[in-house]
Amino acid sequence: MNSRPMPLSADYELRFESLFNAGRALAFPCDAHGGVALDALSDRARQNYLFARAVVGREYAVPVVLRCGGARD
């Protein structure tokens, strides 16, 4: 976890794709290494992030870091 504050308009996003519903995903602003600043997230976004991490392999695929333009890193 990154301890530095990060603006929500990050250049990257950490994306968790659903294993069961094509096109469904959860995405969170992050740094180039996938670090998410939990303190910069809303309460709901923080809960969704922690949920997605907890169910990787059961509900969501391993997350990928994407540039906000959609290109994979």
PDB file of N, CA, C and O in Angstrom:
ATOM      1  N   MET A   1       0.842  -1.168   0.000  1.00  0.00           N
ATOM      2  CA  MET A   1       0.000   0.000   0.000  1.00  0.00           C
ATOM      3  C   MET A   1       0.890   1.234   0.000  1.00  0.00           C
ATOM      4  O   MET A   1       1.900   1.274   0.703  1.00  0.00           O
ATOM      5  N   ASN A   2       0.527   2.215  -0.767  1.00  0.00           N
ATOM      6  CA  ASN A   2       1.273   3.456  -0.873  1.00  0.00           C
ATOM      7  C   ASN A   2       0.852   4.381   0.255  1.00  0.00           C
ATOM      8  O   ASN A   2      -0.341   4.624   0.434  1.00  0.00           O
ATOM      9  N   SER A   3       1.814   4.907   1.028  1.00  0.00           N
ATOM     10  CA  SER A   3       1.464   5.770   2.146  1.00  0.00           C
ATOM     11  C   SER A   3       1.342   7.236   1.740  1.00  0.00           C
ATOM     12  O   SER A   3       0.828   8.046   2.511  1.00  0.00           O
ATOM     13  N   ARG A   4       1.807   7.591   0.538  1.00  0.00           N
ATOM     14  CA  ARG A   4       1.673   8.969   0.076  1.00  0.00           C
ATOM     15  C   ARG A   4       0.261   9.214  -0.424  1.00  0.00           C
ATOM     16  O   ARG A   4      -0.336   8.336  -1.045  1.00  0.00           O
ATOM     17  N   PRO A   5      -0.288  10.413  -0.158  1.00  0.00           N
ATOM     18  CA  PRO A   5      -1.604  10.725  -0.723  1.00  0.00           C
ATOM     19  C   PRO A   5      -1.528  10.729  -2.243  1.00  0.00           C
ATOM     20  O   PRO A   5      -0.531  11.163  -2.820  1.00  0.00           O
ATOM     21  N   MET A   6      -2.573  10.251  -2.882  1.00  0.00           N
ATOM     22  CA  MET A   6      -2.614  10.194  -4.329  1.00  0.00           C
ATOM     23  C   MET A   6      -3.918  10.806  -4.797  1.00  0.00           C
ATOM     24  O   MET A   6      -4.982  10.466  -4.278  1.00  0.00           O
ATOM     25  N   PRO A   7      -3.855  11.707  -5.773  1.00  0.00           N
ATOM     26  CA  PRO A   7      -5.110  12.272  -6.270  1.00  0.00           C
ATOM     27  C   PRO A   7      -5.946  11.199  -6.952  1.00  0.00           C
ATOM     28  O   PRO A   7      -5.411  10.239  -7.506  1.00  0.00           O
ATOM     29  N   LEU A   8      -7.263  11.372  -6.907  1.00  0.00           N
ATOM     30  CA  LEU A   8      -8.138  10.387  -7.534  1.00  0.00           C
ATOM     31  C   LEU A   8      -8.042  10.402  -9.051  1.00  0.00           C
ATOM     32  O   LEU A   8      -8.524   9.475  -9.702  1.00  0.00           O
ATOM     33  N   SER A   9      -7.434  11.427  -9.630  1.00  0.00           N
ATOM     34  CA  SER A   9      -7.268  11.477 -11.078  1.00  0.00           C
ATOM     35  C   SER A   9      -5.915  10.878 -11.468  1.00  0.00           C
ATOM     36  O   SER A   9      -5.152  11.498 -12.209  1.00  0.00           O
ATOM     37  N   ALA A  10      -5.621   9.687 -10.978  1.00  0.00           N
ATOM     38  CA  ALA A  10      -4.357   9.014 -11.256  1.00  0.00           C
ATOM     39  C   ALA A  10      -4.252   8.650 -12.738  1.00  0.00           C
ATOM     40  O   ALA A  10      -5.258   8.553 -13.440  1.00  0.00           O
ATOM     41  N   ASP A  11      -3.033   8.453 -13.191  1.00  0.00           N
ATOM     42  CA  ASP A  11      -2.798   8.070 -14.580  1.00  0.00           C
ATOM     43  C   ASP A  11      -3.058   6.590 -14.826  1.00  0.00           C
ATOM     44  O   ASP A  11      -3.113   6.154 -15.976  1.00  0.00           O
ATOM     45  N   TYR A  12      -3.217   5.821 -13.770  1.00  0.00           N
ATOM     46  CA  TYR A  12      -3.405   4.376 -13.880  1.00  0.00           C
ATOM     47  C   TYR A  12      -4.627   3.944 -13.082  1.00  0.00           C
ATOM     48  O   TYR A  12      -5.099   4.655 -12.196  1.00  0.00           O
ATOM     49  N   GLU A  13      -5.125   2.762 -13.421  1.00  0.00           N
ATOM     50  CA  GLU A  13      -6.192   2.163 -12.630  1.00  0.00           C
ATOM     51  C   GLU A  13      -5.886   0.692 -12.420  1.00  0.00           C
ATOM     52  O   GLU A  13      -5.299   0.031 -13.276  1.00  0.00           O
ATOM     53  N   LEU A  14      -6.294   0.200 -11.273  1.00  0.00           N
ATOM     54  CA  LEU A  14      -6.191  -1.212 -10.947  1.00  0.00           C
ATOM     55  C   LEU A  14      -7.563  -1.800 -11.222  1.00  0.00           C
ATOM     56  O   LEU A  14      -8.548  -1.402 -10.601  1.00  0.00           O
ATOM     57  N   ARG A  15      -7.632  -2.753 -12.154  1.00  0.00           N
ATOM     58  CA  ARG A  15      -8.925  -3.259 -12.636  1.00  0.00           C
ATOM     59  C   ARG A  15      -9.093  -4.732 -12.288  1.00  0.00           C
ATOM     60  O   ARG A  15      -8.249  -5.564 -12.619  1.00  0.00           O
ATOM     61  N   PHE A  16     -10.195  -5.036 -11.614  1.00  0.00           N
ATOM     62  CA  PHE A  16     -10.577  -6.399 -11.258  1.00  0.00           C
ATOM     63  C   PHE A  16     -11.731  -6.796 -12.173  1.00  0.00           C
ATOM     64  O   PHE A  16     -12.829  -6.255 -12.039  1.00  0.00           O
ATOM     65  N   GLU A  17     -11.510  -7.721 -13.095  1.00  0.00           N
ATOM     66  CA  GLU A  17     -12.564  -8.190 -14.010  1.00  0.00           C
ATOM     67  C   GLU A  17     -13.341  -9.327 -13.346  1.00  0.00           C
ATOM     68  O   GLU A  17     -12.757 -10.194 -12.695  1.00  0.00           O
ATOM     69  N   SER A  18     -14.655  -9.313 -13.518  1.00  0.00           N
ATOM     70  CA  SER A  18     -15.498 -10.386 -13.000  1.00  0.00           C
ATOM     71  C   SER A  18     -15.180 -11.691 -13.714  1.00  0.00           C
ATOM     72  O   SER A  18     -14.948 -11.703 -14.923  1.00  0.00           O
ATOM     73  N   LEU A  19     -15.170 -12.778 -12.975  1.00  0.00           N
ATOM     74  CA  LEU A  19     -14.955 -14.097 -13.579  1.00  0.00           C
ATOM     75  C   LEU A  19     -16.231 -14.645 -14.213  1.00  0.00           C
ATOM     76  O   LEU A  19     -16.170 -15.573 -15.020  1.00  0.00           O
ATOM     77  N   PHE A  20     -17.381 -14.082 -13.856  1.00  0.00           N
ATOM     78  CA  PHE A  20     -18.653 -14.653 -14.280  1.00  0.00           C
ATOM     79  C   PHE A  20     -19.505 -13.744 -15.153  1.00  0.00           C
ATOM     80  O   PHE A  20     -20.360 -14.233 -15.890  1.00  0.00           O
ATOM     81  N   ASN A  21     -19.295 -12.447 -15.089  1.00  0.00           N
ATOM     82  CA  ASN A  21     -20.096 -11.493 -15.854  1.00  0.00           C
ATOM     83  C   ASN A  21     -19.190 -10.681 -16.762  1.00  0.00           C
ATOM     84  O   ASN A  21     -18.543  -9.732 -16.319  1.00  0.00           O
ATOM     85  N   ALA A  22     -19.144 -11.058 -18.038  1.00  0.00           N
ATOM     86  CA  ALA A  22     -18.288 -10.353 -18.997  1.00  0.00           C
ATOM     87  C   ALA A  22     -18.631  -8.873 -19.007  1.00  0.00           C
ATOM     88  O   ALA A  22     -19.803  -8.499 -19.042  1.00  0.00           O
ATOM     89  N   GLY A  23     -17.609  -8.037 -18.977  1.00  0.00           N
ATOM     90  CA  GLY A  23     -17.819  -6.600 -18.990  1.00  0.00           C
ATOM     91  C   GLY A  23     -17.999  -5.984 -17.619  1.00  0.00           C
ATOM     92  O   GLY A  23     -17.953  -4.761 -17.484  1.00  0.00           O
ATOM     93  N   ARG A  24     -18.199  -6.789 -16.613  1.00  0.00           N
ATOM     94  CA  ARG A  24     -18.351  -6.267 -15.252  1.00  0.00           C
ATOM     95  C   ARG A  24     -16.977  -6.248 -14.592  1.00  0.00           C
ATOM     96  O   ARG A  24     -16.233  -7.228 -14.643  1.00  0.00           O
ATOM     97  N   ALA A  25     -16.656  -5.116 -13.972  1.00  0.00           N
ATOM     98  CA  ALA A  25     -15.350  -4.982 -13.334  1.00  0.00           C
ATOM     99  C   ALA A  25     -15.421  -3.909 -12.257  1.00  0.00           C
ATOM    100  O   ALA A  25     -16.337  -3.088 -12.230  1.00  0.00           O
ATOM    101  N   LEU A  26     -14.443  -3.938 -11.381  1.00  0.00           N
ATOM    102  CA  LEU A  26     -14.236  -2.869 -10.414  1.00  0.00           C
ATOM    103  C   LEU A  26     -12.865  -2.275 -10.724  1.00  0.00           C
ATOM    104  O   LEU A  26     -11.899  -3.010 -10.927  1.00  0.00           O
ATOM    105  N   ALA A  27     -12.781  -0.946 -10.759  1.00  0.00           N
ATOM    106  CA  ALA A  27     -11.524  -0.280 -11.078  1.00  0.00           C
ATOM    107  C   ALA A  27     -11.267   0.835 -10.073  1.00  0.00           C
ATOM    108  O   ALA A  27     -12.190   1.519  -9.630  1.00  0.00           O
ATOM    109  N   PHE A  28     -10.001   1.003  -9.725  1.00  0.00           N
ATOM    110  CA  PHE A  28      -9.604   1.966  -8.704  1.00  0.00           C
ATOM    111  C   PHE A  28      -8.361   2.713  -9.156  1.00  0.00           C
ATOM    112  O   PHE A  28      -7.474   2.110  -9.761  1.00  0.00           O
ATOM    113  N   PRO A  29      -8.270   4.022  -8.877  1.00  0.00           N
ATOM    114  CA  PRO A  29      -7.065   4.762  -9.240  1.00  0.00           C
ATOM    115  C   PRO A  29      -5.867   4.194  -8.486  1.00  0.00           C
ATOM    116  O   PRO A  29      -5.967   3.824  -7.316  1.00  0.00           O
ATOM    117  N   CYS A  30      -4.731   4.132  -9.181  1.00  0.00           N
ATOM    118  CA  CYS A  30      -3.535   3.561  -8.566  1.00  0.00           C
ATOM    119  C   CYS A  30      -2.294   4.196  -9.178  1.00  0.00           C
ATOM    120  O   CYS A  30      -2.386   5.016 -10.091  1.00  0.00           O
ATOM    121  N   ASP A  31      -1.127   3.804  -8.659  1.00  0.00           N
ATOM    122  CA  ASP A  31       0.124   4.228  -9.264  1.00  0.00           C
ATOM    123  C   ASP A  31       0.535   3.198 -10.311  1.00  0.00           C
ATOM    124  O   ASP A  31      -0.186   2.226 -10.539  1.00  0.00           O
ATOM    125  N   ALA A  32       1.668   3.397 -10.939  1.00  0.00           N
ATOM    126  CA  ALA A  32       2.116   2.519 -12.022  1.00  0.00           C
ATOM    127  C   ALA A  32       2.380   1.093 -11.555  1.00  0.00           C
ATOM    128  O   ALA A  32       2.456   0.179 -12.377  1.00  0.00           O
ATOM    129  N   HIS A  33       2.520   0.893 -10.255  1.00  0.00           N
ATOM    130  CA  HIS A  33       2.786  -0.444  -9.705  1.00  0.00           C
ATOM    131  C   HIS A  33       1.549  -1.096  -9.112  1.00  0.00           C
ATOM    132  O   HIS A  33       1.638  -2.187  -8.549  1.00  0.00           O
ATOM    133  N   GLY A  34       0.393  -0.444  -9.230  1.00  0.00           N
ATOM    134  CA  GLY A  34      -0.844  -1.008  -8.712  1.00  0.00           C
ATOM    135  C   GLY A  34      -1.159  -0.628  -7.286  1.00  0.00           C
ATOM    136  O   GLY A  34      -2.106  -1.155  -6.703  1.00  0.00           O
ATOM    137  N   GLY A  35      -0.384   0.279  -6.708  1.00  0.00           N
ATOM    138  CA  GLY A  35      -0.640   0.720  -5.341  1.00  0.00           C
ATOM    139  C   GLY A  35      -1.844   1.654  -5.285  1.00  0.00           C
ATOM    140  O   GLY A  35      -1.905   2.647  -6.009  1.00  0.00           O
ATOM    141  N   VAL A  36      -2.787   1.329  -4.431  1.00  0.00           N
ATOM    142  CA  VAL A  36      -4.001   2.126  -4.279  1.00  0.00           C
ATOM    143  C   VAL A  36      -3.918   2.900  -2.967  1.00  0.00           C
ATOM    144  O   VAL A  36      -3.616   2.326  -1.921  1.00  0.00           O
ATOM    145  N   ALA A  37      -4.185   4.204  -3.027  1.00  0.00           N
ATOM    146  CA  ALA A  37      -4.201   5.042  -1.818  1.00  0.00           C
ATOM    147  C   ALA A  37      -5.581   4.916  -1.178  1.00  0.00           C
ATOM    148  O   ALA A  37      -6.521   5.607  -1.571  1.00  0.00           O
ATOM    149  N   LEU A  38      -5.694   4.042  -0.205  1.00  0.00           N
ATOM    150  CA  LEU A  38      -6.991   3.769   0.417  1.00  0.00           C
ATOM    151  C   LEU A  38      -7.608   5.021   1.034  1.00  0.00           C
ATOM    152  O   LEU A  38      -8.827   5.186   1.001  1.00  0.00           O
ATOM    153  N   ASP A  39      -6.788   5.900   1.593  1.00  0.00           N
ATOM    154  CA  ASP A  39      -7.307   7.111   2.222  1.00  0.00           C
ATOM    155  C   ASP A  39      -7.935   8.069   1.222  1.00  0.00           C
ATOM    156  O   ASP A  39      -8.732   8.926   1.606  1.00  0.00           O
ATOM    157  N   ALA A  40      -7.588   7.938  -0.062  1.00  0.00           N
ATOM    158  CA  ALA A  40      -8.135   8.829  -1.086  1.00  0.00           C
ATOM    159  C   ALA A  40      -9.464   8.313  -1.640  1.00  0.00           C
ATOM    160  O   ALA A  40     -10.143   9.024  -2.381  1.00  0.00           O
ATOM    161  N   LEU A  41      -9.837   7.090  -1.289  1.00  0.00           N
ATOM    162  CA  LEU A  41     -11.081   6.495  -1.783  1.00  0.00           C
ATOM    163  C   LEU A  41     -12.251   6.871  -0.886  1.00  0.00           C
ATOM    164  O   LEU A  41     -12.081   7.122   0.307  1.00  0.00           O
ATOM    165  N   SER A  42     -13.436   6.906  -1.477  1.00  0.00           N
ATOM    166  CA  SER A  42     -14.644   7.074  -0.669  1.00  0.00           C
ATOM    167  C   SER A  42     -14.842   5.804   0.162  1.00  0.00           C
ATOM    168  O   SER A  42     -14.209   4.782  -0.106  1.00  0.00           O
ATOM    169  N   ASP A  43     -15.704   5.865   1.155  1.00  0.00           N
ATOM    170  CA  ASP A  43     -15.965   4.680   1.979  1.00  0.00           C
ATOM    171  C   ASP A  43     -16.459   3.518   1.126  1.00  0.00           C
ATOM    172  O   ASP A  43     -16.016   2.383   1.302  1.00  0.00           O
ATOM    173  N   ARG A  44     -17.374   3.798   0.204  1.00  0.00           N
ATOM    174  CA  ARG A  44     -17.918   2.735  -0.637  1.00  0.00           C
ATOM    175  C   ARG A  44     -16.842   2.145  -1.549  1.00  0.00           C
ATOM    176  O   ARG A  44     -16.750   0.926  -1.694  1.00  0.00           O
ATOM    177  N   ALA A  45     -16.032   3.006  -2.162  1.00  0.00           N
ATOM    178  CA  ALA A  45     -14.963   2.526  -3.038  1.00  0.00           C
ATOM    179  C   ALA A  45     -13.960   1.692  -2.237  1.00  0.00           C
ATOM    180  O   ALA A  45     -13.486   0.663  -2.717  1.00  0.00           O
ATOM    181  N   ARG A  46     -13.638   2.134  -1.020  1.00  0.00           N
ATOM    182  CA  ARG A  46     -12.715   1.374  -0.169  1.00  0.00           C
ATOM    183  C   ARG A  46     -13.292   0.000   0.148  1.00  0.00           C
ATOM    184  O   ARG A  46     -12.572  -0.998   0.094  1.00  0.00           O
ATOM    185  N   GLN A  47     -14.580  -0.065   0.476  1.00  0.00           N
ATOM    186  CA  GLN A  47     -15.214  -1.358   0.760  1.00  0.00           C
ATOM    187  C   GLN A  47     -15.187  -2.253  -0.481  1.00  0.00           C
ATOM    188  O   GLN A  47     -14.904  -3.447  -0.378  1.00  0.00           O
ATOM    189  N   ASN A  48     -15.479  -1.681  -1.651  1.00  0.00           N
ATOM    190  CA  ASN A  48     -15.452  -2.463  -2.891  1.00  0.00           C
ATOM    191  C   ASN A  48     -14.047  -2.971  -3.199  1.00  0.00           C
ATOM    192  O   ASN A  48     -13.876  -4.113  -3.624  1.00  0.00           O
ATOM    193  N   TYR A  49     -13.042  -2.119  -2.985  1.00  0.00           N
ATOM    194  CA  TYR A  49     -11.656  -2.518  -3.219  1.00  0.00           C
ATOM    195  C   TYR A  49     -11.266  -3.690  -2.311  1.00  0.00           C
ATOM    196  O   TYR A  49     -10.710  -4.687  -2.773  1.00  0.00           O
ATOM    197  N   LEU A  50     -11.560  -3.558  -1.030  1.00  0.00           N
ATOM    198  CA  LEU A  50     -11.209  -4.623  -0.087  1.00  0.00           C
ATOM    199  C   LEU A  50     -11.971  -5.907  -0.402  1.00  0.00           C
ATOM    200  O   LEU A  50     -11.418  -6.999  -0.270  1.00  0.00           O
ATOM    201  N   PHE A  51     -13.230  -5.792  -0.815  1.00  0.00           N
ATOM    202  CA  PHE A  51     -14.005  -6.963  -1.216  1.00  0.00           C
ATOM    203  C   PHE A  51     -13.373  -7.627  -2.436  1.00  0.00           C
ATOM    204  O   PHE A  51     -13.172  -8.842  -2.450  1.00  0.00           O
ATOM    205  N   ALA A  52     -13.061  -6.835  -3.458  1.00  0.00           N
ATOM    206  CA  ALA A  52     -12.481  -7.392  -4.689  1.00  0.00           C
ATOM    207  C   ALA A  52     -11.182  -8.126  -4.380  1.00  0.00           C
ATOM    208  O   ALA A  52     -10.946  -9.218  -4.898  1.00  0.00           O
ATOM    209  N   ARG A  53     -10.345  -7.538  -3.544  1.00  0.00           N
ATOM    210  CA  ARG A  53      -9.085  -8.208  -3.182  1.00  0.00           C
ATOM    211  C   ARG A  53      -9.341  -9.535  -2.473  1.00  0.00           C
ATOM    212  O   ARG A  53      -8.627 -10.515  -2.687  1.00  0.00           O
ATOM    213  N   ALA A  54     -10.369  -9.552  -1.626  1.00  0.00           N
ATOM    214  CA  ALA A  54     -10.648 -10.757  -0.836  1.00  0.00           C
ATOM    215  C   ALA A  54     -11.192 -11.903  -1.677  1.00  0.00           C
ATOM    216  O   ALA A  54     -11.053 -13.065  -1.296  1.00  0.00           O
ATOM    217  N   VAL A  55     -11.807 -11.596  -2.810  1.00  0.00           N
ATOM    218  CA  VAL A  55     -12.445 -12.654  -3.603  1.00  0.00           C
ATOM    219  C   VAL A  55     -11.755 -12.891  -4.948  1.00  0.00           C
ATOM    220  O   VAL A  55     -12.353 -13.458  -5.863  1.00  0.00           O
ATOM    221  N   VAL A  56     -10.497 -12.458  -5.067  1.00  0.00           N
ATOM    222  CA  VAL A  56      -9.721 -12.766  -6.278  1.00  0.00           C
ATOM    223  C   VAL A  56      -9.635 -14.281  -6.411  1.00  0.00           C
ATOM    224  O   VAL A  56      -9.293 -14.987  -5.463  1.00  0.00           O
ATOM    225  N   GLY A  57      -9.955 -14.763  -7.608  1.00  0.00           N
ATOM    226  CA  GLY A  57      -9.940 -16.200  -7.863  1.00  0.00           C
ATOM    227  C   GLY A  57     -11.286 -16.866  -7.644  1.00  0.00           C
ATOM    228  O   GLY A  57     -11.512 -17.985  -8.104  1.00  0.00           O
ATOM    229  N   ARG A  58     -12.188 -16.176  -6.938  1.00  0.00           N
ATOM    230  CA  ARG A  58     -13.527 -16.727  -6.715  1.00  0.00           C
ATOM    231  C   ARG A  58     -14.585 -15.905  -7.431  1.00  0.00           C
ATOM    232  O   ARG A  58     -15.495 -16.475  -8.033  1.00  0.00           O
ATOM    233  N   GLU A  59     -14.491 -14.582  -7.383  1.00  0.00           N
ATOM    234  CA  GLU A  59     -15.444 -13.683  -8.036  1.00  0.00           C
ATOM    235  C   GLU A  59     -14.773 -12.822  -9.106  1.00  0.00           C
ATOM    236  O   GLU A  59     -15.355 -12.544 -10.154  1.00  0.00           O
ATOM    237  N   TYR A  60     -13.531 -12.406  -8.817  1.00  0.00           N
ATOM    238  CA  TYR A  60     -12.797 -11.521  -9.723  1.00  0.00           C
ATOM    239  C   TYR A  60     -11.459 -12.132 -10.093  1.00  0.00           C
ATOM    240  O   TYR A  60     -10.868 -12.889  -9.323  1.00  0.00           O
ATOM    241  N   ALA A  61     -10.986 -11.785 -11.301  1.00  0.00           N
ATOM    242  CA  ALA A  61      -9.675 -12.235 -11.761  1.00  0.00           C
ATOM    243  C   ALA A  61      -8.589 -11.431 -11.053  1.00  0.00           C
ATOM    244  O   ALA A  61      -8.863 -10.395 -10.447  1.00  0.00           O
ATOM    245  N   VAL A  62      -7.373 -11.914 -11.136  1.00  0.00           N
ATOM    246  CA  VAL A  62      -6.230 -11.173 -10.616  1.00  0.00           C
ATOM    247  C   VAL A  62      -6.239  -9.801 -11.290  1.00  0.00           C
ATOM    248  O   VAL A  62      -6.382  -9.721 -12.510  1.00  0.00           O
ATOM    249  N   PRO A  63      -6.092  -8.735 -10.530  1.00  0.00           N
ATOM    250  CA  PRO A  63      -6.208  -7.393 -11.127  1.00  0.00           C
ATOM    251  C   PRO A  63      -5.042  -7.077 -12.053  1.00  0.00           C
ATOM    252  O   PRO A  63      -3.948  -7.627 -11.926  1.00  0.00           O
ATOM    253  N   VAL A  64      -5.315  -6.173 -12.990  1.00  0.00           N
ATOM    254  CA  VAL A  64      -4.288  -5.688 -13.894  1.00  0.00           C
ATOM    255  C   VAL A  64      -4.190  -4.171 -13.757  1.00  0.00           C
ATOM    256  O   VAL A  64      -5.175  -3.498 -13.453  1.00  0.00           O
ATOM    257  N   VAL A  65      -3.004  -3.651 -13.982  1.00  0.00           N
ATOM    258  CA  VAL A  65      -2.788  -2.202 -13.973  1.00  0.00           C
ATOM    259  C   VAL A  65      -2.932  -1.707 -15.405  1.00  0.00           C
ATOM    260  O   VAL A  65      -2.264  -2.201 -16.314  1.00  0.00           O
ATOM    261  N   LEU A  66      -3.800  -0.737 -15.597  1.00  0.00           N
ATOM    262  CA  LEU A  66      -4.033  -0.154 -16.914  1.00  0.00           C
ATOM    263  C   LEU A  66      -3.753   1.334 -16.870  1.00  0.00           C
ATOM    264  O   LEU A  66      -4.018   1.999 -15.869  1.00  0.00           O
ATOM    265  N   ARG A  67      -3.212   1.850 -17.966  1.00  0.00           N
ATOM    266  CA  ARG A  67      -3.144   3.307 -18.097  1.00  0.00           C
ATOM    267  C   ARG A  67      -4.572   3.774 -18.287  1.00  0.00           C
ATOM    268  O   ARG A  67      -5.387   3.037 -18.841  1.00  0.00           O
ATOM    269  N   CYS A  68      -4.893   4.956 -17.853  1.00  0.00           N
ATOM    270  CA  CYS A  68      -6.267   5.446 -17.957  1.00  0.00           C
ATOM    271  C   CYS A  68      -6.762   5.460 -19.394  1.00  0.00           C
ATOM    272  O   CYS A  68      -7.972   5.446 -19.621  1.00  0.00           O
ATOM    273  N   GLY A  69      -5.867   5.487 -20.366  1.00  0.00           N
ATOM    274  CA  GLY A  69      -6.272   5.378 -21.760  1.00  0.00           C
ATOM    275  C   GLY A  69      -6.653   3.974 -22.159  1.00  0.00           C
ATOM    276  O   GLY A  69      -7.146   3.769 -23.268  1.00  0.00           O
ATOM    277  N   GLY A  70      -6.437   2.967 -21.267  1.00  0.00           N
ATOM    278  CA  GLY A  70      -6.841   1.598 -21.520  1.00  0.00           C
ATOM    279  C   GLY A  70      -5.719   0.668 -21.918  1.00  0.00           C
ATOM    280  O   GLY A  70      -5.949  -0.536 -22.037  1.00  0.00           O
ATOM    281  N   ALA A  71      -4.492   1.179 -22.133  1.00  0.00           N
ATOM    282  CA  ALA A  71      -3.373   0.312 -22.533  1.00  0.00           C
ATOM    283  C   ALA A  71      -2.843  -0.435 -21.318  1.00  0.00           C
ATOM    284  O   ALA A  71      -2.674   0.158 -20.253  1.00  0.00           O
ATOM    285  N   ARG A  72      -2.579  -1.724 -21.466  1.00  0.00           N
ATOM    286  CA  ARG A  72      -2.015  -2.507 -20.362  1.00  0.00           C
ATOM    287  C   ARG A  72      -0.564  -2.168 -20.168  1.00  0.00           C
ATOM    288  O   ARG A  72       0.156  -1.872 -21.121  1.00  0.00           O
ATOM    289  N   ASP A  73      -0.133  -2.214 -18.895  1.00  0.00           N
ATOM    290  CA  ASP A  73       1.280  -2.014 -18.552  1.00  0.00           C
ATOM    291  C   ASP A  73       1.980  -3.338 -18.460  1.00  0.00           C
ATOM    292  O   ASP A  73       3.178  -3.386 -18.181  1.00  0.00           O
TER     293      ASP A  73
END
